[in-house]
Amino acid sequence: MLVAALVKATQPEFILEIGSHYGQTTERIAQVIRENEHGEFISLEIDPEMVGSASHRCSQYLGKEVEIININSLEYIPTKPIDFLFVDGSSERSKDVVHYLPYLSGHCIVVVHDSAYYLDQNEIILGIWEWDHISLNTPRGLLVMTR
């Protein structure tokens, strides 16, 4: 999984995922946190049923380093700078990126999943900041940005 490989390569201290859904990516990122032997990972999910599914799938990783929280992503306020932001929640991805801009570390990587479906939002996101970026032509699209 590409997102997990990026986490492995960049070694972030704090990862925030928007949208756990069934927990496939959540589980993979949690595995990498354990392999990296450092870092903290919080995944946000608005749907309580999906939180249950993701929590069950990731049960062996939950605890000190990994947490899945049932909350609207626009209501969550991180307590530390975000080094890696993975946005895969609602169809309002640009709102999530804007909400978390003040909390991004100076070397943060932002990954937006399904970017092929939200081309208008990609323009909004890229217009907000002087991002270095690459848009990967995967079937659903993946926008990877850093500043």
C-alpha positions as CSV (number, residue, x, y, z in Angstrom):
1,M,0.0,0.0,0.0
2,L,1.5,3.3,-1.2
3,V,0.3,5.4,1.8
4,A,2.0,3.0,4.3
5,A,5.1,3.0,2.2
6,L,5.2,6.8,2.4
7,V,4.8,6.6,6.2
8,K,7.6,4.1,6.4
9,A,9.9,6.2,4.2
10,T,9.2,9.6,5.9
11,Q,9.2,8.4,9.5
12,P,6.6,10.9,10.8
13,E,6.2,11.5,14.6
14,F,2.5,12.3,14.3
15,I,0.1,11.0,11.7
16,L,-3.6,12.0,11.3
17,E,-5.9,10.1,9.1
18,I,-9.3,11.5,8.1
19,G,-11.7,8.6,7.4
20,S,-11.0,5.2,8.8
21,H,-13.8,3.5,7.0
22,Y,-13.3,-0.3,7.4
23,G,-9.7,0.2,8.6
24,Q,-7.6,-1.3,5.8
25,T,-5.3,1.7,5.5
26,T,-5.6,2.4,9.2
27,E,-4.3,-1.1,9.9
28,R,-1.4,-0.8,7.5
29,I,-0.3,2.6,8.9
30,A,-0.6,1.1,12.4
31,Q,1.7,-1.8,11.3
32,V,4.3,0.7,10.0
33,I,4.2,2.7,13.2
34,R,5.1,-0.5,15.1
35,E,7.8,-1.3,12.6
36,N,9.2,2.3,12.8
37,E,9.3,1.9,16.6
38,H,8.2,5.5,17.1
39,G,5.3,7.8,16.2
40,E,1.7,8.4,17.1
41,F,-1.3,7.8,14.9
42,I,-4.8,9.0,15.2
43,S,-7.6,8.1,12.8
44,L,-10.8,10.0,12.7
45,E,-14.1,8.5,11.6
46,I,-17.6,10.0,11.8
47,D,-19.6,6.8,11.3
48,P,-19.8,4.8,14.6
49,E,-20.3,1.5,12.7
50,M,-17.1,2.1,10.7
51,V,-15.2,3.0,14.0
52,G,-16.3,-0.4,15.3
53,S,-15.1,-2.1,12.2
54,A,-11.8,-0.3,12.0
55,S,-11.2,-0.8,15.8
56,H,-11.9,-4.5,15.5
57,R,-9.6,-4.8,12.5
58,C,-6.8,-2.8,14.3
59,S,-7.4,-4.1,17.8
60,Q,-3.8,-5.5,18.1
61,Y,-2.4,-2.0,17.5
62,L,-4.8,0.2,19.6
63,G,-3.3,1.8,22.6
64,K,-0.6,4.3,23.3
65,E,0.5,4.8,19.7
66,V,-2.7,4.2,17.7
67,E,-6.2,5.6,18.4
68,I,-9.4,5.6,16.3
69,I,-11.8,8.4,17.3
70,N,-15.5,8.7,16.5
71,I,-15.7,12.4,15.6
72,N,-16.4,14.8,12.7
73,S,-12.9,15.7,11.3
74,L,-13.7,19.4,11.4
75,E,-14.3,19.3,15.1
76,Y,-11.0,17.6,16.0
77,I,-8.1,19.8,17.2
78,P,-4.7,18.0,17.4
79,T,-2.5,18.6,20.4
80,K,0.7,18.4,18.4
81,P,2.0,19.3,14.9
82,I,0.9,16.9,12.2
83,D,3.8,15.4,10.2
84,F,1.6,13.3,7.9
85,L,-2.0,14.0,7.0
86,F,-4.0,11.4,5.1
87,V,-7.3,12.8,3.9
88,D,-9.8,10.0,2.8
89,G,-13.0,11.0,4.6
90,S,-16.0,13.0,3.3
91,S,-16.4,14.5,-0.1
92,E,-15.3,17.8,1.4
93,R,-11.6,17.1,1.3
94,S,-10.6,20.7,0.7
95,K,-12.4,21.7,4.0
96,D,-10.3,19.1,5.9
97,V,-7.1,20.4,4.4
98,V,-8.0,24.0,5.2
99,H,-9.1,23.1,8.8
100,Y,-5.7,21.4,9.5
101,L,-3.4,23.9,7.8
102,P,-2.6,25.7,11.1
103,Y,-1.6,22.3,12.7
104,L,0.8,21.1,10.0
105,S,4.5,20.8,10.9
106,G,6.9,22.6,8.6
107,H,7.8,19.4,6.9
108,C,4.3,17.8,6.7
109,I,3.2,15.6,3.9
110,V,-0.4,15.7,2.9
111,V,-2.0,12.9,0.9
112,V,-5.5,13.2,-0.5
113,H,-7.1,10.0,-1.7
114,D,-9.7,9.8,-4.5
115,S,-8.4,13.0,-5.9
116,A,-9.5,12.0,-9.4
117,Y,-13.1,12.4,-8.1
118,Y,-12.5,15.8,-6.6
119,L,-10.6,17.8,-9.3
120,D,-12.3,21.1,-8.4
121,Q,-11.2,20.5,-4.7
122,N,-7.6,19.8,-5.8
123,E,-7.5,23.3,-7.3
124,I,-8.8,24.8,-4.1
125,I,-6.3,22.8,-2.0
126,L,-3.3,23.7,-4.2
127,G,-4.3,27.3,-4.3
128,I,-4.3,27.6,-0.5
129,W,-0.5,27.2,-0.1
130,E,2.6,27.1,-2.1
131,W,2.6,23.3,-2.2
132,D,5.1,21.1,-4.0
133,H,2.9,18.3,-5.3
134,I,2.4,15.3,-7.5
135,S,-0.9,14.0,-8.7
136,L,-0.6,10.3,-9.2
137,N,-2.7,8.8,-12.0
138,T,-4.1,5.9,-10.1
139,P,-7.6,4.7,-10.9
140,R,-9.0,6.8,-8.1
141,G,-6.3,9.4,-7.9
142,L,-3.8,10.3,-5.2
143,L,-2.5,13.8,-4.6
144,V,0.7,14.0,-2.6
145,M,1.8,17.4,-1.3
146,T,4.5,18.9,0.8
147,R,5.5,22.5,1.6
